[in-house]
Amino acid sequence: MGRKSASGGARYVEDSGIRSLRIKTWFQAIAEKSGLTAAELERQFARGGVGERRSCIWDKYRRGEVEPRSDAGGDGLVERVERAYAGTAVWLSTPLWRLSDAVPMEMSDIRLIFEGIRHPLIRSIFVASKAEASGRFWRRPVDPDDAAGHLLRFEDLDALVALLAMVREAEIIQRQEQHWAAISAARLFLAWFCASGKIMPAPTGNDLNEYLSARWESPGYFSFDQHEAAW
């Protein structure tokens, strides 16, 4: 599937595994909030009459096979479900998925993600205020170990987004120490909060941990000994 980068530049092909996980997470969040099965959700949001034959489309959402329809006018399935079960639509649009995808990113993408973090304390770790920076420099200089450790204190999706943004930023600027610190903290975050269901549906936390672990295997550090690092 072609999706624009965060900066609105070149399109990229979303990894099929990430696309499936993104859709399944949306379904899992709805199922947890509603307590309903796929069949029951299909009946709730059906456009046709009561006697209409079931299409099993919600089973496809459950398996991550089909993307639910969204409409800027607010009449798409995603919007109708969001009105009934607030907080579910975010799972289709969070930058978590783009950051998890192996497709390369640009620094402009990373900047927009950091600046778009909703949690003010998390955003302020990385983004300088307008009083501090008014030119081309926007990124606060922070110690990666300190920043990663601080993010582990937040039980919030934005903290995981920030950690993954640190990982992708480190790959762009080629900072091996930051890469290691952010990956180490992200692994703990996924194990502590996501796999337990505190941040996202537990099946997603486990699947995302497995996906990212495979991506992060053998990063190829050559001037940095992770065994001597603080983590």
C-alpha positions as a Python dict, from the first residue, in 0.01 Angstrom:
ca = {
    (1, 'M'): (0, 0, 0),
    (2, 'G'): (137, 344, -91),
    (3, 'R'): (145, 588, 201),
    (4, 'K'): (296, 938, 220),
    (5, 'S'): (590, 1007, 445),
    (6, 'A'): (530, 1226, 749),
    (7, 'S'): (676, 1522, 561),
    (8, 'G'): (438, 1470, 269),
    (9, 'G'): (722, 1371, 37),
    (10, 'A'): (782, 1049, -153),
    (11, 'R'): (543, 762, -100),
    (12, 'Y'): (656, 434, 44),
    (13, 'V'): (520, 82, 30),
    (14, 'E'): (406, -17, 377),
    (15, 'D'): (542, -350, 495),
    (16, 'S'): (267, -611, 473),
    (17, 'G'): (337, -729, 828),
    (18, 'I'): (307, -376, 967),
    (19, 'R'): (-11, -311, 768),
    (20, 'S'): (-169, -629, 903),
    (21, 'L'): (-62, -550, 1260),
    (22, 'R'): (-196, -194, 1232),
    (23, 'I'): (-542, -312, 1124),
    (24, 'K'): (-553, -599, 1375),
    (25, 'T'): (-467, -357, 1656),
    (26, 'W'): (-756, -133, 1555),
    (27, 'F'): (-991, -432, 1567),
    (28, 'Q'): (-851, -555, 1899),
    (29, 'A'): (-896, -212, 2057),
    (30, 'I'): (-1258, -202, 1943),
    (31, 'A'): (-1325, -557, 2062),
    (32, 'E'): (-1180, -474, 2406),
    (33, 'K'): (-1385, -154, 2440),
    (34, 'S'): (-1708, -301, 2313),
    (35, 'G'): (-1686, -658, 2441),
    (36, 'L'): (-1831, -765, 2106),
    (37, 'T'): (-1729, -1032, 1856),
    (38, 'A'): (-1655, -965, 1489),
    (39, 'A'): (-2005, -1083, 1396),
    (40, 'E'): (-2166, -857, 1655),
    (41, 'L'): (-1961, -557, 1543),
    (42, 'E'): (-2059, -621, 1183),
    (43, 'R'): (-2426, -616, 1281),
    (44, 'Q'): (-2379, -298, 1486),
    (45, 'F'): (-2219, -106, 1200),
    (46, 'A'): (-2404, -262, 908),
    (47, 'R'): (-2549, -14, 657),
    (48, 'G'): (-2812, -253, 522),
    (49, 'G'): (-3120, -405, 678),
    (50, 'V'): (-3127, -651, 966),
    (51, 'G'): (-3183, -943, 736),
    (52, 'E'): (-2888, -864, 512),
    (53, 'R'): (-2651, -1155, 461),
    (54, 'R'): (-2331, -1120, 660),
    (55, 'S'): (-2024, -1022, 454),
    (56, 'C'): (-1770, -1133, 719),
    (57, 'I'): (-1577, -811, 658),
    (58, 'W'): (-1512, -772, 1030),
    (59, 'D'): (-1342, -1112, 1032),
    (60, 'K'): (-1106, -969, 771),
    (61, 'Y'): (-1038, -670, 994),
    (62, 'R'): (-970, -911, 1282),
    (63, 'R'): (-713, -1091, 1067),
    (64, 'G'): (-564, -765, 936),
    (65, 'E'): (-650, -845, 575),
    (66, 'V'): (-860, -543, 473),
    (67, 'E'): (-821, -175, 559),
    (68, 'P'): (-1137, -16, 703),
    (69, 'R'): (-1275, 278, 508),
    (70, 'S'): (-1208, 628, 634),
    (71, 'D'): (-1382, 943, 512),
    (72, 'A'): (-1269, 1300, 573),
    (73, 'G'): (-1637, 1393, 586),
    (74, 'G'): (-1679, 1177, 894),
    (75, 'D'): (-1903, 912, 742),
    (76, 'G'): (-1649, 634, 693),
    (77, 'L'): (-1647, 320, 904),
    (78, 'V'): (-1343, 439, 1101),
    (79, 'E'): (-1520, 761, 1197),
    (80, 'R'): (-1848, 591, 1284),
    (81, 'V'): (-1667, 340, 1504),
    (82, 'E'): (-1467, 620, 1669),
    (83, 'R'): (-1790, 796, 1765),
    (84, 'A'): (-1910, 477, 1933),
    (85, 'Y'): (-1574, 370, 2080),
    (86, 'A'): (-1357, 675, 2126),
    (87, 'G'): (-981, 629, 2111),
    (88, 'T'): (-979, 342, 1861),
    (89, 'A'): (-904, 537, 1540),
    (90, 'V'): (-559, 636, 1667),
    (91, 'W'): (-438, 281, 1608),
    (92, 'L'): (-471, 326, 1233),
    (93, 'S'): (-281, 655, 1221),
    (94, 'T'): (-22, 657, 1501),
    (95, 'P'): (337, 712, 1375),
    (96, 'L'): (427, 399, 1573),
    (97, 'W'): (373, 194, 1257),
    (98, 'R'): (582, 413, 1025),
    (99, 'L'): (863, 414, 1279),
    (100, 'S'): (846, 36, 1310),
    (101, 'D'): (859, -15, 934),
    (102, 'A'): (1205, -86, 795),
    (103, 'V'): (1162, 157, 504),
    (104, 'P'): (1412, 447, 539),
    (105, 'M'): (1296, 781, 676),
    (106, 'E'): (1417, 1139, 642),
    (107, 'M'): (1503, 1379, 921),
    (108, 'S'): (1205, 1593, 822),
    (109, 'D'): (983, 1292, 900),
    (110, 'I'): (1146, 1251, 1241),
    (111, 'R'): (1104, 1620, 1320),
    (112, 'L'): (733, 1615, 1242),
    (113, 'I'): (686, 1309, 1460),
    (114, 'F'): (871, 1461, 1756),
    (115, 'E'): (682, 1790, 1716),
    (116, 'G'): (353, 1604, 1683),
    (117, 'I'): (384, 1417, 2014),
    (118, 'R'): (75, 1507, 2214),
    (119, 'H'): (218, 1456, 2563),
    (120, 'P'): (380, 1794, 2648),
    (121, 'L'): (643, 1656, 2887),
    (122, 'I'): (755, 1390, 2640),
    (123, 'R'): (763, 1639, 2352),
    (124, 'S'): (965, 1887, 2558),
    (125, 'I'): (1246, 1633, 2607),
    (126, 'F'): (1333, 1661, 2239),
    (127, 'V'): (1175, 1976, 2093),
    (128, 'A'): (1307, 2317, 2197),
    (129, 'S'): (1051, 2583, 2280),
    (130, 'K'): (1001, 2884, 2053),
    (131, 'A'): (1175, 3095, 2317),
    (132, 'E'): (1482, 2872, 2292),
    (133, 'A'): (1501, 2816, 1919),
    (134, 'S'): (1376, 3036, 1638),
    (135, 'G'): (1609, 2932, 1357),
    (136, 'R'): (1686, 2610, 1177),
    (137, 'F'): (1780, 2422, 1495),
    (138, 'W'): (1485, 2267, 1680),
    (139, 'R'): (1619, 1955, 1850),
    (140, 'R'): (1722, 1978, 2214),
    (141, 'P'): (2064, 1823, 2279),
    (142, 'V'): (1995, 1545, 2529),
    (143, 'D'): (2196, 1254, 2659),
    (144, 'P'): (2044, 945, 2493),
    (145, 'D'): (2074, 731, 2805),
    (146, 'D'): (1903, 995, 3018),
    (147, 'A'): (1629, 1052, 2761),
    (148, 'A'): (1562, 681, 2717),
    (149, 'G'): (1555, 621, 3090),
    (150, 'H'): (1319, 912, 3144),
    (151, 'L'): (1077, 781, 2880),
    (152, 'L'): (1049, 450, 3064),
    (153, 'R'): (872, 635, 3345),
    (154, 'F'): (575, 714, 3122),
    (155, 'E'): (302, 457, 3069),
    (156, 'D'): (196, 630, 2750),
    (157, 'L'): (197, 542, 2381),
    (158, 'D'): (381, 868, 2309),
    (159, 'A'): (678, 740, 2509),
    (160, 'L'): (711, 437, 2282),
    (161, 'V'): (672, 660, 1974),
    (162, 'A'): (952, 883, 2108),
    (163, 'L'): (1180, 584, 2171),
    (164, 'L'): (1127, 451, 1819),
    (165, 'A'): (1183, 802, 1680),
    (166, 'M'): (1515, 806, 1867),
    (167, 'V'): (1605, 476, 1701),
    (168, 'R'): (1524, 600, 1351),
    (169, 'E'): (1694, 935, 1416),
    (170, 'A'): (2008, 752, 1529),
    (171, 'E'): (2012, 556, 1203),
    (172, 'I'): (1990, 881, 1005),
    (173, 'I'): (2258, 1071, 1197),
    (174, 'Q'): (2466, 753, 1250),
    (175, 'R'): (2484, 778, 1627),
    (176, 'Q'): (2541, 425, 1752),
    (177, 'E'): (2521, 508, 2123),
    (178, 'Q'): (2176, 664, 2084),
    (179, 'H'): (2061, 368, 1875),
    (180, 'W'): (2159, 123, 2147),
    (181, 'A'): (2010, 328, 2432),
    (182, 'A'): (1676, 372, 2253),
    (183, 'I'): (1652, 9, 2144),
    (184, 'S'): (1730, -114, 2495),
    (185, 'A'): (1463, 108, 2647),
    (186, 'A'): (1210, 21, 2375),
    (187, 'R'): (1259, -350, 2445),
    (188, 'L'): (1186, -290, 2814),
    (189, 'F'): (887, -74, 2730),
    (190, 'L'): (741, -340, 2502),
    (191, 'A'): (797, -609, 2764),
    (192, 'W'): (665, -410, 3061),
    (193, 'F'): (374, -215, 2924),
    (194, 'C'): (275, -328, 2575),
    (195, 'A'): (287, -704, 2623),
    (196, 'S'): (85, -664, 2943),
    (197, 'G'): (-192, -479, 2762),
    (198, 'K'): (-137, -150, 2949),
    (199, 'I'): (-52, 54, 2638),
    (200, 'M'): (-199, -147, 2354),
    (201, 'P'): (-388, -475, 2316),
    (202, 'A'): (-160, -750, 2450),
    (203, 'P'): (-149, -955, 2124),
    (204, 'T'): (-18, -647, 1942),
    (205, 'G'): (247, -582, 2208),
    (206, 'N'): (381, -934, 2167),
    (207, 'D'): (369, -927, 1786),
    (208, 'L'): (532, -584, 1765),
    (209, 'N'): (807, -692, 2005),
    (210, 'E'): (878, -994, 1786),
    (211, 'Y'): (874, -786, 1466),
    (212, 'L'): (1110, -520, 1601),
    (213, 'S'): (1342, -774, 1763),
    (214, 'A'): (1396, -931, 1420),
    (215, 'R'): (1459, -585, 1269),
    (216, 'W'): (1707, -487, 1539),
    (217, 'E'): (1909, -808, 1535),
    (218, 'S'): (2278, -753, 1453),
    (219, 'P'): (2271, -372, 1406),
    (220, 'G'): (2637, -370, 1296),
    (221, 'Y'): (2796, -142, 1556),
    (222, 'F'): (3164, -97, 1479),
    (223, 'S'): (3287, 180, 1711),
    (224, 'F'): (3066, 121, 2008),
    (225, 'D'): (3067, -167, 2254),
    (226, 'Q'): (2713, -218, 2379),
    (227, 'H'): (2842, -449, 2652),
    (228, 'E'): (3013, -151, 2816),
    (229, 'A'): (2708, 75, 2786),
    (230, 'A'): (2490, 183, 3076),
    (231, 'W'): (2197, -35, 2967),
}
